[in-house]
Amino acid sequence: MGFYLELVPEPLKREEFREVAPPKTYWILYGIAVFAVGCMMAAAYQVLGDLLSAGTVWDWLILGVLTLVILLFGAVGFKMAALRRFIRLVGKQLQTGYFCFGYPIVLRKVNRDEVKEVRLFNHKPAPNLAPQFHDDPQYFIRGHWRVMVYPTRRRPILIDKHVEKEALESICQWVSTWWKSV
């Protein structure tokens, strides 16, 4: 289970929404996890050395899985530290992507005249079976609300998604106003 980094309007730029930074508690917990992994690696140094020197297929498989987990752990830390989603309006163009240390990457662009629809809808990935087994509504699948821009000849662009409709209404209104303006 993860948490949601909300897209908020930039105070200095009226035409841009940017993802907020992770909370300080995330970095505290990430630091504790880095410390724990470091301690485990130091404690298992001898065993890992023996696995390397033994060189059987199972030993290499174990080391490969351990290396993959550590690389994924580092990739998550990099994503949370360096990458921020954004949505911005530049003239008649809607741009969405990520900032990496302040530089835009993974940029998708669409011109206002190419857009055929802007929609806010609820996407439920699976049928809601929880009411058959639980009386507590916290288990019910409510799906994700999504704001989508549908260009005429390209695949749809996901602007944002959230479990609560109210969190996306301002972004949907902002994009719809841009699209309908002359």
N, C-alpha and C positions, 0 to 999 in steps of 0.2 A: 504494500500500500504506500502510495506516495503523497505528496502534497502539491497544491496548486500555486504557481507563481503568477499572480494576477497581472494583466496588462492594464497600465494606468496612463492617463494622459501626461505628456511631458509638460512641466510648468512653463518652460521657456519657448516651447514650440507647440503652437495650437494644433498643428496638423500631424501629430505623431502620438502613438501609444507605444509604450515600451514596458517590457517585463520587469517587475521589481526584483531586487536582489534577494537571495535566500536569507531567512532570518538568522540572527546570531546563534540561536540554539542549534541550527543545522550545523554550523561550523564548529561549535563545541562538540557535538556528537561525532562529527566527521574526524575531528582531532583525536577524540578518545578512541575511535576505531583505528586510526592510523597508529596510535601508540600501542593498541592491543595487537595489531598485526605485526608491528615491529618487535614487540616482546615475544610473540609466538615464533616469529622467524628466528630470533636470537636463541630462544630455548630449543628450537628444532634444528639448529645449525648442524649439529653432528649427524642427526638422522638424515637430513637432506643431503649432506655430503656422502653418507653411505649409499643413499639412493642413486646419486650420480655415479659413484664408482661401481656399483653393482651392475647397472646398465641393462637390466632385463626390460622387456616390453612393458610390464606392469609398473615398474619403477618410473620409466619415462612417461607413461600415461598419467601417473599421479603427479609428477612434477609439471607436466603440461597443463593439467587442470588447475593446479595451484597457481601457475604463472598466468593463466587466462583469467582467473578470478582476481588476481592482484592488478592486472592490466585493466580489467573492467572497473575495478574500484578506483583506479587512477583516472580513467576516462570520465566517470561520473563526477569526480572532483573537478576535473578540467571543465566539464560542461557547466557545472554550477558556478564556477569562478569566472569563466571567460565568456560564455555565450548568453545573450539576452535576445529574446524574440522582439520583433517590432512590426508595427503597421504604420505606414505614413502615406500622406497624400502629397504629391509633387505635381502641381498644376492639374492636368487632366489624367494623371496616372496614379494608380494605387500600387504601392510597393509593400511587400511583406518578406520577411526573412529573419536573419540573426545578425546581431552585432558580435564580433569577436574582438575583444579589447577595444571597442569603439569603432571598428571598421566593418561595414556591411558585407555579409557573405550570404550565400544561398538565397539570392534575391529572386523573387517572382514578381513580375510586373503585369499590369493589365490597364489598358486605357478605358476611360469612361464609356466611349462609344462601342467598345467590344463587349461590355457587360450586358447580359440579357436578364439577370435576376440577382437580387440579394435576398437571402432567406435566413430566418432564425427558426430552427426546428429542433425537435427532440428525436434523438436516435437511440433506440433501445436495441442492443445487440442480440438479446436473447429473450424468449418469452419469460414472463414473470411467474415463476413457480413458487416463490417464497410464501405467498398467502395460503398455499395448500399445506405448508408445514409449520408456519409460525403465525402467531397473532400479532407479533410486534412489528410495526411498520418500518423499523430501522433496517430490516432485512429485505424489504421490497426493492426491486430494481426499478429505478426511476429513469435511467439512461443519462446521456449527456446532451445538453443543449449545445447546438452548434450554430455559428454564423458562417455562412458560405456565400462566396461570390461565384456566379456561374458565367464564365465568358462564352461567347458564341461558338468558337471553334477549338477550344482547348479544354483540358480537364479542370474541374472545379477547384477553387482555391479556398482552403480552410483558413478563416480569419482567426477564430478562437473557439474554444469549447469549455464548458463548465457544467457542473451538476445543477446549478441554480440559474433559472431563466433571468432573474433580476440582475445578475452579474454581467450579462451580455447585452442587455437592452440598450445601454448607452453606446456601446461599440456598433451595434447593428443600426441604431438611429444615425450615428455619425457617418457610417459608410453609405447608408441609404440616402442621406441628405446630399452627400458628395455626388452620388450616382444620378440623382434626380435634378441636380442643379444644372443650369444651362451654361 
